[in-house]
C-alpha cells in the first residue's frame, strides 16, 4: 500500500493522540514523505551497470585520444626533424660558401704579400743603387774640391796674405 499525504497525516494524528506530539514529530522525521521515488536494489544495480558502461566507454575514448595524440606527436617530431635537417643543410651550405670566400681572401692576401715582398726587395736594390751613385758623386765632388778648389784657395789665401803684408 502506497503512502499518501493523507495517510501520513492520519498516522501523525494517531501517534500524537496516543504517544504525544514529540513522538509523532520524530516518527514523521524518520519516515519517507509521500510521492517520494526511492531507488530499489534493482535500480542501484542498473545504475552501477550504466556507470560500468560509461567507464568502459571513457577508457575506450581515452585510449583513442592517446593513439591520436601519439600519432600527432610522431608527425610533429618528423616535421621538426625535417626542419632541423633542412636548417643543417642550409647552414652547412652557407658555411661552405663562407669558407670558400675566406680561402679566396687568403689566396689574395698571399699574392699581396708576395707583391709587397718583391716591392721591398726592389726598393732595397734601388736604395743601394742610389747610395752607390751618391757615394760615387760624393767621392768625385771631394776629389774635385781637393784637386781643383783647394790649390786655388791656397793661392787666393797666399795672395791675400801678401797684400796684407804689403799694406802693413
Long-range contacts (C-beta under 8 A, 24 or more apart in sequence): 2-34, 3-31, 3-32, 3-34, 4-34, 4-35, 5-33, 5-34, 5-35, 7-34, 8-33, 8-34
